Amino acid sequence: MVLDRLRSATGRKDPKKIPDGLWVKCPACSKTVFKRLVEERLESCPECGHHFPMASDKRVASLADPGSWEEWNAKLTSSDPLGFIDSKPYPKRIAENTHKTGLKDAVITGGCRINDIPVALGVMDFRFNGGSMGSVVGEKLTRLIERGMAERRSVIIVSTSGGARMQEGAVSLMQMAKTSAALAKLAEAGLPYISVLTNPTMAGVMASYASLGDVIIAEPKALIGFTGARVIRETIKQELPEGFQTSEFCMQHGQVDLIVQRQDLRDELGRILSYLHPRAA
């Protein structure tokens, strides 16, 4: 059966002459699996269910009703408020990330429908500078929430991030307060906010909008927390529990409401929205 799949995929009768890129090794189970099967399962391992990183455009396509997606604020890009230089100037780093991913920054935002319910959807992308939160991420998410209020849409943000963007210093940290304040206004308006945590969701992102959902959903075995386990262990001088900072640990301790496989996420979001989204009078 595997050979038949290979012949079909490659158009070659001899399976020994296989082009590169048809196989991928799963970091969880260490098995080598057919890449097309991974893609068919929304970037998850067909052997063990491990969730590979997922690009933001594919994530949107997996969640939004067909033909309903409209991107908002697509042209916003970062400035260089601090004139920051580490191993390279910050503007060069942004340009390289844009060239690599085709994105302007680490989040895409827009409007769509999920199970025909209007939604304001933000999806982060770890490929862009580790999904770090800078001024553009904060501004786009704040605008997303505000437009969601204006158009009476539920808000969903899918997070994956290493945290605040160090190249923007305090400007980046200010986005924590800005997005949190916008979500407080959304709650006052009686509109639901669903936060989806994927691997990893850490630091300033987890300490702000990612943890403020009316419902918080996590993908299985995602890394979730504020700072790394090594830093915590060295600070408190204690060994940490097994599985610390995983989705499953967080759910056991009340930080996560649901753990949902990626293939089931769209249906689960539709079900929750059918309960929470305000009905027209």
C-alpha positions in Angstrom: 0.0 0.0 0.0 2.8 2.4 0.8 4.5 1.6 -2.5 1.3 2.3 -4.3 1.0 5.7 -2.6 4.6 6.5 -3.6 4.1 5.5 -7.2 0.9 7.6 -7.3 2.5 10.6 -5.7 5.7 10.6 -7.8 4.5 9.2 -11.1 7.5 6.8 -10.9 7.3 3.0 -11.3 10.5 2.5 -9.4 9.9 3.5 -5.7 13.7 3.6 -5.1 13.9 6.8 -7.2 11.9 9.0 -5.0 12.3 12.8 -5.0 13.3 14.7 -1.9 10.6 16.1 0.4 8.1 13.2 0.3 8.9 12.0 3.8 9.1 13.8 7.2 10.4 12.4 10.5 8.0 12.9 13.4 9.9 14.4 16.4 7.5 12.8 18.8 7.4 9.1 17.7 10.6 9.3 15.6 8.8 7.5 12.7 9.3 8.6 9.1 5.9 9.3 7.7 4.6 10.2 4.2 4.4 14.0 4.0 1.1 13.9 2.1 -0.6 12.0 4.9 0.7 14.6 7.3 -0.8 17.4 5.2 -4.1 15.6 4.8 -4.3 15.4 8.6 -3.8 19.2 8.9 0.0 18.9 9.6 -0.3 16.1 12.2 1.4 12.8 12.4 -0.7 9.8 11.2 1.2 7.5 13.6 1.0 9.3 16.9 -1.0 12.4 16.3 1.8 14.9 17.0 0.9 18.4 15.8 3.5 19.9 13.5 3.8 23.7 13.2 1.1 25.1 10.9 1.3 28.2 8.7 -1.2 30.9 9.4 -2.8 30.8 6.0 -3.4 27.0 6.3 -4.8 27.5 9.7 -7.3 30.0 8.4 -8.3 27.7 5.6 -8.9 24.9 8.1 -11.2 27.0 10.3 -13.1 29.5 8.1 -16.2 28.6 6.1 -15.1 28.4 2.4 -15.1 31.7 0.7 -15.8 33.7 3.9 -12.3 35.0 4.8 -11.4 38.7 4.3 -8.1 39.8 5.6 -7.9 43.1 7.5 -5.0 45.5 8.1 -2.7 43.4 5.9 -0.2 46.2 5.1 0.9 47.1 8.6 4.6 46.6 9.2 7.0 47.3 12.0 9.1 50.4 12.4 12.4 50.5 14.3 11.6 52.7 17.4 14.8 51.8 19.2 17.2 51.6 16.3 17.9 48.1 17.6 20.8 46.0 16.4 21.7 42.6 17.7 23.4 40.2 15.2 21.8 42.4 12.5 19.7 45.6 12.3 16.1 45.1 13.2 14.7 46.4 9.8 16.9 43.8 8.0 15.6 41.0 10.3 12.0 42.1 9.5 12.8 42.1 5.8 14.3 38.6 6.0 11.3 37.2 7.8 8.9 38.8 5.3 10.9 37.2 2.4 10.9 33.8 4.2 7.2 33.7 5.0 5.5 36.2 2.7 4.0 37.8 5.8 4.3 41.5 7.0 4.4 40.4 10.6 3.7 37.5 13.0 -0.1 37.6 12.9 -2.8 37.8 10.2 -6.3 39.1 11.1 -9.6 39.3 9.3 -13.2 38.4 9.2 -14.8 35.1 8.4 -17.7 32.8 9.3 -17.4 29.6 11.2 -20.5 27.4 10.8 -22.1 30.5 9.4 -21.4 32.5 12.6 -19.6 35.9 12.0 -16.1 35.9 13.6 -13.2 38.2 13.9 -10.2 35.8 13.6 -6.5 36.4 14.4 -3.9 33.7 13.7 -0.3 34.0 14.8 2.6 32.5 12.8 5.7 31.2 14.6 7.7 31.3 11.4 7.9 35.1 11.6 10.5 35.9 14.2 9.3 33.2 16.6 5.7 34.6 16.6 7.0 37.4 18.8 4.6 40.2 19.8 5.7 43.6 18.7 3.8 46.8 18.0 2.2 45.5 14.8 0.9 42.3 16.4 -0.6 44.3 19.3 -2.1 46.9 16.9 -3.6 44.4 14.5 -5.1 42.4 17.4 -6.5 45.5 19.0 -8.0 46.6 15.7 -9.4 43.1 15.3 -11.1 43.2 18.6 -12.5 46.7 18.1 -13.9 45.8 14.7 -15.3 42.7 16.1 -17.2 44.9 18.6 -18.4 47.3 15.9 -19.7 44.5 13.7 -21.0 42.3 16.6 -18.7 39.4 15.8 -17.3 36.8 18.2 -13.5 37.0 18.5 -11.1 34.1 18.2 -7.3 34.4 18.4 -5.0 31.4 17.7 -1.7 32.0 19.5 1.8 30.6 18.9 4.6 32.8 20.2 7.8 32.9 22.2 6.6 36.1 23.8 7.3 39.9 23.5 9.7 41.1 20.8 12.9 42.2 22.4 13.8 44.4 19.5 11.0 46.7 20.4 11.6 46.8 24.1 9.0 48.5 26.2 6.9 49.2 23.1 6.4 45.5 22.8 5.4 45.1 26.5 2.8 47.9 26.1 0.9 45.6 23.7 0.0 43.4 26.6 -2.0 46.2 28.3 -3.4 47.4 25.0 -4.8 44.1 23.9 -6.1 43.2 27.4 -7.9 46.5 27.6 -9.6 45.9 24.3 -10.7 42.5 25.4 -12.2 44.0 28.6 -14.3 46.3 26.4 -15.3 43.3 24.3 -16.6 41.5 27.4 -18.5 44.6 28.4 -20.2 44.5 25.0 -21.4 41.0 25.7 -19.4 39.4 22.9 -17.4 36.1 23.4 -13.7 35.7 23.0 -12.2 32.2 22.4 -8.4 31.8 22.9 -6.7 28.9 21.1 -3.2 27.9 22.4 -0.8 26.1 20.1 2.8 25.0 20.5 4.4 27.1 21.9 2.4 29.9 23.6 4.7 31.6 26.1 5.8 34.7 28.0 4.1 38.1 27.3 1.5 36.6 24.9 0.4 34.0 27.5 0.5 36.6 30.2 -2.0 38.8 28.3 -4.6 38.1 25.6 -3.8 34.3 25.2 -5.0 33.7 28.8 -8.1 35.9 28.8 -10.5 33.8 26.8 -14.0 33.2 27.9 -13.1 29.7 26.7 -9.5 28.6 26.4 -8.7 25.7 24.0 -5.3 24.1 23.6 -3.9 21.7 21.1 -2.5 18.5 22.6 1.0 18.6 24.2 1.5 22.3 23.4 4.1 24.1 25.5 2.3 26.7 27.5 3.7 29.0 30.2 5.4 32.3 31.1 9.1 31.4 31.2 11.2 28.4 30.5 11.3 25.4 32.9 15.1 25.8 33.4 14.7 29.4 34.6 11.9 28.5 36.9 13.8 25.6 38.4 16.9 27.7 39.0 14.8 30.5 40.5 12.7 28.4 43.0 15.5 25.8 43.5 13.0 22.9 43.2 12.4 20.1 40.7 9.3 20.7 38.6 6.4 18.2 38.1 6.5 15.8 35.2 4.8 17.3 32.1 5.1 20.8 33.5 3.9 23.5 31.1 2.1 21.1 28.7 -1.5 21.5 27.7 -2.5 18.5 29.7 -0.8 19.8 32.9 -2.5 23.2 32.4 -5.9 21.6 32.0 -5.4 19.5 35.1 -4.7 22.8 37.0 -7.5 24.8 35.6 -5.7 27.0 33.1 -7.2 25.4 30.0 -10.8 24.5 29.4 -10.5 22.0 26.5 -7.8 20.1 24.7 -8.9 19.6 21.1 -7.2 17.8 18.2 -6.5 20.0 15.2 -8.8 18.0 12.9 -11.7 18.6 15.4 -11.1 22.3 16.1 -13.4 23.8 13.5 -16.4 21.8 14.6 -15.6 22.4 18.3 -15.4 26.2 17.7 -18.7 26.1 15.8 -20.3 24.3 18.7 -19.0 26.7 21.3 -20.0 29.7 19.2 -23.5 28.3 18.8 -23.8 28.6 22.6 -22.0 31.9 23.2 -22.5 34.1 20.1 -25.3 36.7 20.7 -28.4 35.9 18.7 -30.1 38.7 16.8 -33.2 40.1 18.5 
